[in-house]
Amino acid sequence: MAEVRAGAERGWRRWTRAGLIVSTVLAAAWAVPPTASAAGDRQELYVAPWGNDTWPGTIERPFATPARAQQAVRDRTAGMTSDIVVNLRGGTYRLAAPLRMAGGDSGRGGHRVVYQAYGFGTSYEEQVTLSGGRPVTGWRPDPGRDGVWRADVGDLDTRQLYVDGRRAARASLGSGLPGKVKATAGGYTTTSRIPLSWDNPSDLELLYRFDYVEGRCGVAGVSRGPGNRTTITMDQPCWKLARDLYGKESLGAPTEVENSPDFLQRPGSWYLDRSRAGHHELLYRPTPGQDMRRTPVVAPELETLLGGTGVHDIAFRGLTFADATWLAPNEPAGFVAAWSMYMRRGKGGEMTALTVPGNVAFRTAERITFQGNRFTRLGAQGLEFSANSSHNTVDGNVFTDISDGGVVLGVLPPDASGTNRGNRITDNWIHHIAAEYHAASGIWDAGSQDTLIGHNQVDHVPYTGILSGPSEDLRGLMHRNRIVGNRVFATNRLLVDGGGIYLRGEQGTSYADGAVVSGNAVTDSRYGIWNVGIYTDDGSKWITVRRNVVHNYRASIGGCSEEWGNRPVRNVRYHGNFWDDAVPDWLARRDYPGAWPPAPDCGNPHDLEFKANTLLPPAHPAAACAARSTCAGILDRAGPRAARWGSAMAR
């Protein structure tokens, strides 16, 4: 497995070098060098860290901020006769507020507005970062905690901290509650007196992890209880939501306890002291060799970096979107979650699912392009397209170090209807995401039509690689979607009951307008007790699975056919695939391929069709695939393609 993973990563590096070479060669075909005026072809504006917002935005006298360039664009869009290109010179632009786009920011008359790194796609492309973070300086030793440093941060509120460019860990006990713990209607009691000694107990956060879900609830207080026990009172309505969603029996004890200054024992951990309004302080225990007087520290402050509603014909190229947080889990309702959804009380008190938002988010948007960008150090999801967004392109980007998922699109809860058509998610690299909220997917299509999810690489994620289907049993949303040529490995590294490519629900009304899963290589994720390479789960219907390579999962293919909910797996055909047909030891093998859990929870799938599939020997499936030209060809062609935009991968 290690050899396969290393080979995949070497392949990515080869792709990156090739992509850079080819994109440089091809740049002349589509790009005018930014040092030249493209009179008659496009209007050029410039922004530089050393610029001035009172200047005219020329290359010699650039603006200083993206917000000023946005204003200049709005002054020009009504009379557009060519593209308007905003070139950002290299450096970090710290945003004072989100860049919010509306109709006046859109392209007109078949022309686009383009925001790009200076020299995008050429050998002289400059590195540009749009940051929602605040540098933290003025560190001093904490007088009450040996080895801990402290800095004043005013009214800052954040859930993340980055030290020397890396995500620091929130202070954690590293385990659940001490003592003999008992759940109650209001929280817990324990025989241990230790929680009574913890400072700022109302900052505590308890984490729950089981199966495919993970949630968090805050603590309202810690007090002495009857019978020499300690009482831990949980935040409401979070505790009630958690008991309703997960079941009382699942909350017998938390998995972890976080966010107390008393937990600052591990080097590289931090805590935000908010006990004095307007005078918050950050505490951090440095790792060996870190000098807090010199080490750069950034605290994400904005929850949105870039967003738009009702916009169209805008492109973003060669930019890094970084340093954003998301504060909803701090609320009394906490983060009672499943997948990339969290619960709140709706009208009438019913439980309502909301979707973790994108730190970059577009709604009711058309023909928006993200090309060659990098999304990193983010506290929610990376990029969102929702609420009737169509014909958008996400191509050749990198998504990494994100608290939740990478890309989310379609009909997102609480919405239950909408049309999202013709979006393309292609040639991206999504890895090491879901760093904080682990039950997330690299890509989630929650309800769309004519979507292409193609030639992406998704790896090293705690849950699912690519998820296709709505969260509820919503019908009529999915038609003619294609998941093709993706390279997926090292999924489900923490949570179970997910997969490499996970489909659920009705994907069409026939094979003609159903989903096609083709040419994907899904391998090397034998973690936990149950995950599936290509997972056709509850209610999956009208899916063609053909010419894929699947091996080294707990199960190669399969799913739960929910007969009890009238949501059976039905009408799935498997043609020309290569798999090891793995089935976990605890599940009886059927007389046809796949892992199909039995009643009472699940029943028999209906109308499965198997044709010309090849069984790879379970002991050495990778070597057997390499020895077969057709199988090896699928593996070789899967993942991002050379000659796409490689600049994001080089940063």
C-alpha positions as CSV (number, residue, x, y, z in Angstrom):
1,M,0.0,0.0,0.0
2,A,2.8,2.4,0.9
3,E,4.4,1.7,-2.5
4,V,1.2,2.4,-4.3
5,R,0.7,5.7,-2.4
6,A,4.2,6.8,-3.0
7,G,3.8,6.0,-6.7
8,A,0.7,8.1,-6.9
9,E,2.4,11.0,-5.3
10,R,5.4,10.7,-7.6
11,G,2.9,10.6,-10.5
12,W,1.4,13.8,-9.2
13,R,4.8,15.5,-9.0
14,R,5.5,14.4,-12.6
15,W,2.2,15.8,-13.6
16,T,3.0,19.1,-11.9
17,R,6.3,19.5,-13.7
18,A,4.7,18.6,-17.0
19,G,1.8,20.8,-16.4
20,L,4.0,23.8,-15.7
21,I,6.1,23.2,-18.8
22,V,3.1,22.7,-21.1
23,S,1.2,25.6,-19.6
24,T,4.1,27.9,-20.1
25,V,4.4,26.8,-23.7
26,L,0.7,27.3,-24.3
27,A,0.4,30.6,-22.4
28,A,1.0,32.6,-25.6
29,A,-2.0,31.0,-27.1
30,W,-4.4,32.6,-24.7
31,A,-2.5,35.2,-22.5
32,V,-1.1,38.6,-23.3
33,P,2.0,39.3,-21.3
34,P,1.0,41.6,-18.4
35,T,3.7,44.1,-19.2
36,A,2.0,44.8,-22.5
37,S,-1.2,46.6,-23.1
38,A,-3.9,44.5,-24.8
39,A,-5.6,47.5,-26.5
40,G,-8.7,46.4,-28.3
41,D,-8.6,42.9,-26.7
42,R,-9.0,43.6,-23.0
43,Q,-8.7,46.3,-20.4
44,E,-6.0,45.9,-17.9
45,L,-6.0,47.0,-14.3
46,Y,-3.2,46.4,-11.7
47,V,-3.0,46.0,-8.0
48,A,0.2,45.8,-5.9
49,P,1.1,45.7,-2.2
50,W,3.1,48.8,-2.8
51,G,0.3,50.6,-4.7
52,N,-2.0,53.3,-3.7
53,D,-5.8,53.3,-4.0
54,T,-5.8,56.9,-5.2
55,W,-3.7,56.0,-8.2
56,P,-5.3,55.0,-11.6
57,G,-4.6,51.3,-11.4
58,T,-2.0,51.1,-14.2
59,I,1.0,48.9,-14.2
60,E,3.2,51.9,-13.3
61,R,0.7,53.3,-10.7
62,P,-1.3,50.3,-9.4
63,F,-4.1,50.2,-6.8
64,A,-3.2,48.9,-3.3
65,T,-6.2,46.7,-2.6
66,P,-8.5,44.2,-4.5
67,A,-11.5,46.1,-3.2
68,R,-10.4,49.3,-5.0
69,A,-9.9,47.3,-8.2
70,Q,-13.4,45.8,-7.8
71,Q,-14.8,49.3,-7.6
72,A,-12.9,50.2,-10.8
73,V,-14.3,47.1,-12.5
74,R,-17.9,48.1,-11.6
75,D,-17.3,51.5,-13.2
76,R,-16.5,49.7,-16.5
77,T,-18.8,46.7,-16.7
78,A,-21.9,48.4,-18.1
79,G,-20.1,49.4,-21.2
80,M,-17.8,46.4,-21.7
81,T,-16.4,45.8,-25.2
82,S,-13.7,43.5,-24.1
83,D,-12.5,41.5,-21.1
84,I,-11.5,43.4,-18.0
85,V,-8.4,41.8,-16.4
86,V,-7.3,42.7,-12.9
87,N,-3.6,41.7,-12.5
88,L,-2.5,41.3,-8.8
89,R,1.2,41.6,-8.2
90,G,2.9,39.2,-5.9
91,G,2.3,39.4,-2.1
92,T,-0.3,38.9,0.6
93,Y,-3.5,41.1,0.5
94,R,-5.1,41.1,4.0
95,L,-8.8,41.7,3.4
96,A,-10.5,44.1,5.8
97,A,-13.9,42.7,4.7
98,P,-15.0,39.9,2.3
99,L,-15.0,40.6,-1.4
100,R,-18.7,40.4,-2.1
101,M,-19.8,40.4,-5.7
102,A,-23.2,41.3,-7.2
103,G,-24.6,42.0,-10.6
104,G,-22.3,45.0,-11.3
105,D,-19.3,42.8,-11.0
106,S,-20.3,40.5,-13.8
107,G,-19.0,40.4,-17.4
108,R,-21.2,41.7,-20.2
109,G,-21.7,41.1,-23.9
110,G,-19.9,37.8,-24.0
111,H,-16.9,39.3,-22.1
112,R,-15.5,38.3,-18.8
113,V,-14.1,40.0,-15.7
114,V,-10.8,38.2,-14.7
115,Y,-8.9,38.5,-11.4
116,Q,-5.6,36.8,-11.8
117,A,-2.0,36.6,-10.5
118,Y,0.3,38.8,-12.5
119,G,1.8,36.6,-15.2
120,F,-0.7,33.8,-14.7
121,G,0.2,30.7,-16.7
122,T,3.7,31.8,-17.6
123,S,7.1,31.2,-16.1
124,Y,7.0,34.6,-14.3
125,E,3.6,34.1,-12.6
126,E,3.8,35.8,-9.1
127,Q,2.4,34.3,-5.9
128,V,-0.7,36.1,-4.7
129,T,-2.6,35.4,-1.5
130,L,-6.0,36.8,-0.5
131,S,-6.0,36.4,3.3
132,G,-8.7,36.8,5.9
133,G,-6.3,36.5,8.7
134,R,-4.7,38.9,11.3
135,P,-1.0,38.6,12.1
136,V,-0.5,38.1,15.8
137,T,2.5,39.9,17.4
138,G,3.6,41.1,20.8
139,W,4.1,37.6,22.3
140,R,5.4,37.4,25.8
141,P,5.9,34.5,28.3
142,D,2.8,33.7,30.3
143,P,3.6,34.4,34.0
144,G,1.3,31.6,35.2
145,R,2.1,28.7,32.8
146,D,5.7,27.7,32.3
147,G,6.6,27.4,28.6
148,V,3.4,29.1,27.4
149,W,3.4,32.4,25.5
150,R,0.6,35.0,25.5
151,A,-0.5,37.8,23.1
152,D,-3.2,40.4,23.3
153,V,-5.7,40.2,20.3
154,G,-8.5,42.6,21.3
155,D,-11.9,41.3,20.2
156,L,-10.6,38.6,17.9
157,D,-12.7,35.4,17.7
158,T,-11.5,32.4,15.8
159,R,-11.4,28.6,15.8
160,Q,-8.1,28.2,14.0
161,L,-4.5,29.4,14.4
162,Y,-1.6,29.1,12.0
163,V,2.0,29.2,13.3
164,D,4.7,29.4,10.7
165,G,2.2,28.6,8.0
166,R,0.9,25.4,9.7
167,R,-2.3,24.7,11.5
168,A,-1.8,24.6,15.3
169,A,-3.9,22.2,17.4
170,R,-6.5,23.5,19.8
171,A,-5.6,22.6,23.4
172,S,-7.0,19.1,24.1
173,L,-7.1,16.8,27.0
174,G,-6.3,14.0,24.6
175,S,-9.1,11.8,25.9
176,G,-12.6,11.9,27.2
177,L,-13.8,13.0,30.7
178,P,-11.9,11.5,33.6
179,G,-13.5,9.3,36.2
180,K,-16.6,7.1,35.9
181,V,-18.9,9.1,33.6
182,K,-22.7,8.9,33.5
183,A,-24.9,10.8,30.9
184,T,-27.9,12.7,32.2
185,A,-30.7,14.8,30.7
186,G,-28.5,17.9,31.2
187,G,-25.1,16.6,30.5
188,Y,-22.8,14.3,32.6
189,T,-21.7,13.4,36.1
190,T,-18.4,12.0,36.9
191,T,-16.6,10.6,40.0
192,S,-13.6,12.7,39.2
193,R,-13.1,16.1,40.8
194,I,-10.5,17.1,38.2
195,P,-13.0,19.0,35.9
196,L,-13.7,21.4,38.9
197,S,-10.1,22.7,38.6
198,W,-10.2,23.5,34.9
199,D,-10.1,27.3,34.1
200,N,-12.9,28.9,32.0
201,P,-15.1,25.7,31.9
202,S,-17.7,27.5,29.7
203,D,-15.1,27.4,26.9
204,L,-14.9,23.6,27.0
205,E,-16.0,21.7,23.9
206,L,-16.8,18.0,23.9
207,L,-16.3,16.0,20.7
208,Y,-18.3,12.9,19.8
209,R,-17.0,10.5,17.1
210,F,-18.7,7.3,16.0
211,D,-19.2,5.5,12.7
212,Y,-19.6,8.1,10.0
213,V,-20.5,11.1,12.1
214,E,-18.7,13.6,14.4
215,G,-20.2,16.4,16.4
216,R,-19.3,18.9,19.1
217,C,-21.1,20.5,22.0
218,G,-20.0,23.2,24.4
219,V,-20.2,23.2,28.1
220,A,-22.4,25.6,30.1
221,G,-20.7,25.0,33.4
222,V,-18.9,22.6,35.8
223,S,-20.1,22.3,39.4
224,R,-20.1,20.1,42.5
225,G,-22.8,17.5,42.3
226,P,-24.6,15.3,44.8
227,G,-22.9,12.2,46.1
228,N,-19.4,13.6,45.8
229,R,-19.7,13.7,42.0
230,T,-19.0,16.5,39.6
231,T,-21.8,17.8,37.4
232,I,-21.0,18.9,33.8
233,T,-23.9,20.9,32.4
234,M,-23.9,21.0,28.6
235,D,-24.9,23.9,26.3
236,Q,-28.5,24.0,25.1
237,P,-29.9,23.5,22.6
238,C,-26.8,21.6,21.5
239,W,-27.3,18.8,24.0
240,K,-30.9,18.3,23.1
241,L,-30.1,18.3,19.4
242,A,-27.3,15.8,19.9
243,R,-29.5,13.4,21.9
244,D,-32.2,13.7,19.2
245,L,-29.9,13.1,16.3
246,Y,-27.4,10.6,17.6
247,G,-29.5,8.9,20.2
248,K,-29.1,9.0,24.0
249,E,-27.2,5.8,24.0
250,S,-24.5,7.2,21.7
251,L,-23.6,10.0,24.1
252,G,-22.5,7.9,27.0
253,A,-19.2,9.7,27.1
254,P,-17.3,12.1,24.8
255,T,-14.4,11.0,22.6
256,E,-12.3,14.0,23.4
257,V,-12.4,17.2,25.5
258,E,-11.0,20.4,24.1
259,N,-10.4,24.1,24.7
260,S,-9.1,24.8,28.1
261,P,-5.9,26.6,29.1
262,D,-5.2,23.7,31.4
263,F,-4.8,21.4,28.4
264,L,-1.8,23.4,27.0
265,Q,0.6,20.6,27.6
266,R,1.4,19.5,24.0
267,P,3.9,21.7,22.1
268,G,2.1,23.4,19.2
269,S,-1.2,23.7,20.9
270,W,-3.2,26.9,21.5
271,Y,-6.1,28.4,23.4
272,L,-8.1,31.7,23.0
273,D,-9.0,33.3,26.3
274,R,-12.2,35.3,25.8
275,S,-13.0,35.8,29.5
276,R,-12.7,39.6,29.2
277,A,-14.9,41.2,26.5
278,G,-12.8,43.1,24.0
279,H,-9.6,42.0,25.6
280,H,-9.1,38.5,24.3
281,E,-5.7,36.8,24.7
282,L,-4.1,34.0,22.7
283,L,-2.1,31.4,24.5
284,Y,0.4,29.1,22.7
285,R,3.0,26.5,23.7
286,P,5.8,26.6,21.1
287,T,7.3,23.6,19.6
288,P,11.1,23.1,20.1
289,G,13.0,25.7,18.2
290,Q,10.1,28.2,17.8
291,D,11.0,31.7,18.9
292,M,7.6,33.5,19.4
293,R,9.3,36.9,18.9
294,R,10.1,35.9,15.3
295,T,7.8,33.1,14.3
296,P,4.9,34.3,12.1
297,V,1.5,33.7,13.6
298,V,-1.8,34.3,11.7
299,A,-5.3,34.1,13.2
300,P,-8.1,33.7,10.7
301,E,-10.7,36.5,11.3
302,L,-13.1,36.6,8.3
303,E,-15.6,33.9,7.7
304,T,-16.0,34.7,4.0
305,L,-13.1,35.7,1.7
306,L,-15.0,35.9,-1.5
307,G,-18.6,35.5,-2.4
308,G,-21.3,36.4,-4.9
309,T,-25.0,36.1,-5.6
310,G,-26.6,36.6,-9.0
311,V,-23.3,37.0,-10.8
312,H,-21.9,35.6,-14.0
313,D,-18.9,35.6,-16.3
314,I,-16.1,36.1,-13.8
315,A,-12.8,34.2,-13.5
316,F,-10.3,33.8,-10.8
317,R,-6.9,32.5,-11.8
318,G,-3.6,31.7,-10.0
319,L,-4.7,33.1,-6.6
320,T,-4.4,31.6,-3.1
321,F,-7.4,31.9,-0.8
322,A,-6.3,31.5,2.8
323,D,-6.9,32.3,6.4
324,A,-10.6,32.2,7.0
325,T,-12.6,30.8,10.0
326,W,-16.2,29.8,10.7
327,L,-17.8,30.5,14.1
328,A,-21.2,28.8,14.0
329,P,-19.9,25.8,16.1
330,N,-19.2,28.4,18.9
331,E,-23.0,29.0,19.2
332,P,-25.1,27.4,22.0
333,A,-26.4,25.0,19.3
334,G,-22.8,23.8,18.7
335,F,-22.0,21.5,15.8
336,V,-24.3,18.6,15.9
337,A,-23.4,17.2,12.5
338,A,-23.6,14.5,9.9
339,W,-21.5,14.8,6.8
340,S,-21.0,18.5,6.0
341,M,-24.3,19.4,7.7
342,Y,-25.1,20.8,11.1
343,M,-28.4,21.0,12.9
344,R,-30.4,24.0,14.1
345,R,-34.0,24.3,15.3
346,G,-36.3,25.5,12.6
347,K,-39.9,26.9,12.6
348,G,-42.0,24.9,15.1
349,G,-38.9,23.6,16.8
350,E,-38.1,20.9,14.3
351,M,-34.6,19.9,13.6
352,T,-33.3,21.5,10.4
353,A,-30.1,20.6,8.6
354,L,-27.8,23.4,7.3
355,T,-24.7,23.0,5.2
356,V,-21.3,24.1,6.3
357,P,-20.7,27.1,4.0
358,G,-17.8,27.7,1.7
359,N,-15.2,30.3,2.8
360,V,-15.5,31.1,-0.9
361,A,-19.1,30.8,-1.9
362,F,-21.2,31.7,-5.0
363,R,-25.0,31.3,-5.2
364,T,-27.2,31.8,-8.2
365,A,-24.1,32.1,-10.3
366,E,-23.3,31.2,-13.9
367,R,-20.1,30.9,-15.8
368,I,-17.8,31.5,-12.9
369,T,-14.4,30.0,-13.4
370,F,-11.7,29.1,-10.8
371,Q,-8.6,28.0,-12.5
372,G,-5.1,27.3,-11.1
373,N,-5.9,28.6,-7.6
374,R,-5.0,27.3,-4.1
375,F,-7.5,27.0,-1.2
376,T,-5.8,26.5,2.1
377,R,-5.9,27.3,5.8
378,L,-9.7,27.6,5.8
379,G,-12.1,27.0,8.6
380,A,-15.3,25.9,6.7
381,Q,-15.6,24.3,3.2
382,G,-13.2,25.5,0.5
383,L,-15.5,26.4,-2.4
384,E,-19.3,26.4,-2.7
385,F,-21.7,26.7,-5.7
386,S,-25.3,26.5,-4.7
387,A,-28.9,27.9,-5.1
388,N,-29.3,27.5,-8.8
389,S,-25.7,27.9,-10.0
390,S,-24.9,26.5,-13.5
391,H,-22.1,26.2,-16.0
392,N,-19.4,27.0,-13.6
393,T,-15.9,25.6,-13.9
394,V,-13.4,24.5,-11.1
395,D,-10.3,23.4,-13.0
396,G,-6.7,22.7,-11.9
397,N,-6.9,24.0,-8.3
398,V,-5.5,22.6,-5.1
399,F,-7.6,22.2,-1.9
400,T,-5.7,21.4,1.3
401,D,-5.7,22.1,5.0
402,I,-9.4,22.9,5.1
403,S,-11.5,22.3,8.2
404,D,-14.4,20.7,6.3
405,G,-14.8,19.6,2.7
406,G,-13.1,20.8,-0.5
407,V,-15.8,21.6,-3.1
408,V,-19.6,21.4,-2.5
409,L,-22.3,22.1,-5.1
410,G,-25.9,21.6,-5.9
411,V,-29.0,21.6,-3.7
412,L,-27.6,22.2,-0.3
413,P,-29.6,21.8,2.9
414,P,-31.9,23.4,4.0
415,D,-32.8,23.8,0.3
416,A,-34.8,20.9,-1.1
417,S,-35.2,22.0,-4.7
418,G,-33.3,23.9,-7.4
419,T,-31.6,23.5,-10.7
420,N,-27.8,23.4,-10.9
421,R,-26.7,22.4,-14.3
422,G,-23.6,21.9,-16.4
423,N,-20.9,22.5,-13.7
424,R,-17.4,21.1,-14.2
425,I,-15.1,20.0,-11.4
426,T,-12.0,18.9,-13.2
427,D,-8.3,18.2,-12.7
428,N,-8.1,19.4,-9.1
429,W,-6.0,18.0,-6.3
430,I,-7.9,17.7,-3.0
431,H,-6.0,16.3,-0.1
432,H,-5.7,16.5,3.7
433,I,-9.0,18.3,4.0
434,A,-11.6,17.8,6.8
435,A,-8.9,18.7,9.3
436,E,-11.4,19.8,12.0
437,Y,-14.8,18.5,11.0
438,H,-13.8,15.0,9.9
439,A,-17.1,13.7,8.4
440,A,-16.7,15.6,5.2
441,S,-16.0,14.8,1.6
442,G,-13.4,16.0,-0.9
443,I,-16.1,16.8,-3.4
444,W,-19.9,16.7,-2.6
445,D,-22.5,17.0,-5.4
446,A,-25.7,17.4,-3.4
447,G,-28.1,17.6,-6.3
448,S,-27.3,18.7,-9.9
449,Q,-27.7,17.8,-13.5
450,D,-25.1,17.4,-16.3
451,T,-22.3,17.8,-13.9
452,L,-18.8,16.5,-14.7
453,I,-16.5,15.5,-11.9
454,G,-13.5,14.4,-13.9
455,H,-9.8,13.7,-13.5
456,N,-9.5,15.0,-10.0
457,Q,-7.1,13.4,-7.4
458,V,-8.6,13.0,-3.9
459,D,-6.4,11.5,-1.2
460,H,-5.6,11.4,2.5
461,V,-9.0,12.4,3.7
462,P,-10.7,11.2,7.0
463,Y,-14.0,10.2,5.3
464,T,-15.2,10.1,1.8
465,G,-13.4,11.0,-1.4
466,I,-16.3,12.0,-3.8
467,L,-19.9,12.0,-2.7
468,S,-22.8,12.2,-5.2
469,G,-26.4,12.5,-4.0
470,P,-28.6,14.6,-1.8
471,S,-28.6,14.2,2.0
472,E,-32.3,13.3,2.1
473,D,-34.5,11.2,-0.2
474,L,-35.0,14.0,-2.7
475,R,-35.9,12.9,-6.2
476,G,-35.7,14.5,-9.5
477,L,-32.5,16.4,-8.7
478,M,-29.9,14.2,-10.3
479,H,-29.6,13.6,-14.1
480,R,-26.8,12.8,-16.5
481,N,-24.0,13.3,-14.1
482,R,-20.5,11.9,-14.8
483,I,-17.8,10.9,-12.4
484,V,-15.0,9.9,-14.7
485,G,-11.2,9.5,-14.6
486,N,-10.6,10.4,-11.0
487,R,-7.8,9.1,-8.9
488,V,-8.9,8.4,-5.3
489,F,-6.9,6.7,-2.5
490,A,-6.3,7.0,1.2
491,T,-9.9,7.8,2.1
492,N,-11.7,6.8,5.4
493,R,-8.5,7.3,7.4
494,L,-10.6,8.1,10.5
495,L,-14.3,7.4,10.0
496,V,-16.0,4.4,8.6
497,D,-19.1,3.8,6.4
498,G,-17.9,6.0,3.6
499,G,-16.0,5.3,0.4
500,G,-13.8,6.4,-2.4
501,I,-16.8,7.3,-4.7
502,Y,-20.0,7.3,-2.7
503,L,-23.4,7.5,-4.5
504,R,-26.8,7.6,-2.8
505,G,-30.3,8.2,-3.9
506,E,-32.0,8.4,-7.3
507,Q,-29.4,9.4,-9.9
508,G,-31.9,9.6,-12.9
509,T,-35.0,8.0,-14.3
510,S,-33.2,5.5,-16.6
511,Y,-29.7,4.4,-17.6
512,A,-29.9,7.0,-20.4
513,D,-30.1,9.9,-18.0
514,G,-28.6,8.3,-14.9
515,A,-25.1,8.6,-13.4
516,V,-22.0,7.2,-15.1
517,V,-19.0,6.2,-13.0
518,S,-16.2,5.4,-15.4
519,G,-12.5,5.2,-15.7
520,N,-11.8,5.9,-12.1
521,A,-8.9,4.3,-10.0
522,V,-10.1,3.9,-6.4
523,T,-7.5,2.1,-4.3
524,D,-5.5,1.6,-1.1
525,S,-7.9,2.5,1.7
526,R,-8.3,-0.6,3.8
527,Y,-9.0,1.3,7.0
528,G,-11.6,0.6,9.7
529,I,-14.2,-2.1,9.6
530,W,-16.3,-0.9,6.7
531,N,-15.6,1.3,3.7
532,V,-16.4,0.7,0.0
533,G,-14.4,1.7,-3.1
534,I,-17.4,2.5,-5.2
535,Y,-20.3,2.7,-2.7
536,T,-23.9,2.5,-4.1
537,D,-25.7,3.1,-0.9
538,D,-29.3,3.7,0.3
539,G,-31.7,4.3,-2.5
540,S,-29.0,4.3,-5.3
541,K,-30.7,3.9,-8.6
542,W,-29.9,4.2,-12.3
543,I,-26.1,4.1,-12.2
544,T,-23.6,2.7,-14.7
545,V,-20.3,1.6,-13.2
546,R,-17.9,0.7,-16.0
547,R,-14.1,0.4,-16.7
548,N,-13.0,1.3,-13.2
549,V,-10.1,-0.1,-11.1
550,V,-11.0,-0.8,-7.5
551,H,-8.9,-2.6,-4.9
552,N,-7.6,-2.6,-1.3
553,Y,-10.8,-1.3,0.3
554,R,-12.8,-3.3,2.9
555,A,-15.3,-3.8,0.1
556,S,-14.7,-3.1,-3.6
557,I,-18.4,-2.4,-4.4
558,G,-21.7,-2.7,-2.6
559,G,-24.0,-0.8,-0.3
560,C,-27.2,-1.0,1.9
561,S,-30.4,-1.6,0.1
562,E,-32.9,0.0,2.5
563,E,-36.0,-2.2,2.0
564,W,-37.5,-1.0,5.2
565,G,-37.6,2.6,4.0
566,N,-38.7,1.8,0.4
567,R,-35.4,3.0,-0.7
568,P,-33.8,-0.1,-2.3
569,V,-30.6,-0.2,-4.3
570,R,-31.9,-0.8,-7.8
571,N,-30.8,-0.7,-11.5
572,V,-27.0,-0.6,-11.1
573,R,-24.9,-2.1,-13.9
574,Y,-21.2,-3.0,-13.6
575,H,-19.4,-3.5,-16.9
576,G,-15.8,-4.0,-17.7
577,N,-14.4,-3.2,-14.2
578,F,-11.2,-4.5,-12.6
579,W,-11.6,-5.2,-8.8
580,D,-10.4,-7.6,-6.1
581,D,-14.1,-8.1,-5.0
582,A,-13.1,-7.6,-1.4
583,V,-15.8,-8.3,1.2
584,P,-15.1,-7.8,5.0
585,D,-14.8,-10.9,7.1
586,W,-17.9,-10.1,9.1
587,L,-20.2,-10.1,6.0
588,A,-21.2,-13.2,4.1
589,R,-20.3,-13.2,0.4
590,R,-23.2,-13.4,-2.0
591,D,-23.2,-15.4,-5.2
592,Y,-22.6,-12.2,-7.1
593,P,-19.9,-9.6,-6.6
594,G,-19.9,-6.9,-3.9
595,A,-20.6,-6.4,-0.2
596,W,-24.3,-6.1,0.5
597,P,-25.2,-6.1,4.2
598,P,-28.3,-8.2,5.0
599,A,-31.5,-7.5,6.8
600,P,-32.8,-6.3,9.2
601,D,-31.0,-3.0,8.4
602,C,-30.6,-3.7,4.7
603,G,-32.0,-6.1,2.1
604,N,-31.1,-7.5,-1.2
605,P,-30.3,-5.1,-4.1
606,H,-32.5,-5.3,-7.2
607,D,-31.7,-5.5,-10.9
608,L,-27.9,-5.5,-10.7
609,E,-26.2,-6.3,-14.0
610,F,-22.6,-7.7,-14.2
611,K,-20.8,-8.0,-17.5
612,A,-17.2,-8.5,-18.5
613,N,-15.7,-7.6,-15.1
614,T,-12.2,-8.9,-14.2
615,L,-11.3,-10.3,-10.7
616,L,-7.9,-9.2,-9.5
617,P,-6.2,-11.6,-7.1
618,P,-6.9,-10.3,-3.6
619,A,-3.3,-11.0,-2.4
620,H,-1.6,-8.7,-5.0
621,P,-4.2,-6.7,-7.0
622,A,-2.0,-3.8,-7.8
623,A,0.7,-6.0,-9.4
624,A,-2.0,-7.9,-11.3
625,C,-3.5,-4.7,-12.6
626,A,-0.1,-3.5,-13.8
627,A,0.4,-6.7,-15.7
628,R,-2.9,-6.1,-17.7
629,S,-2.7,-3.4,-20.3
630,T,-6.4,-2.4,-20.1
631,C,-6.3,-2.2,-16.3
632,A,-3.0,-0.4,-16.2
633,G,-4.3,2.0,-18.8
634,I,-7.2,3.0,-16.6
635,L,-4.9,3.6,-13.7
636,D,-2.5,5.6,-15.8
637,R,-5.2,7.9,-17.3
638,A,-6.9,8.5,-13.9
639,G,-6.2,11.7,-12.1
640,P,-5.3,15.2,-13.3
641,R,-4.0,15.5,-16.8
642,A,-0.8,17.1,-18.0
643,A,-1.2,20.4,-19.9
644,R,-3.8,21.6,-17.5
645,W,-2.9,24.5,-15.2
646,G,-0.1,23.4,-13.0
647,S,0.8,26.6,-11.2
648,A,-1.4,26.0,-8.1
649,M,0.3,22.6,-7.6
650,A,3.8,24.2,-7.6
651,R,2.9,26.7,-4.8
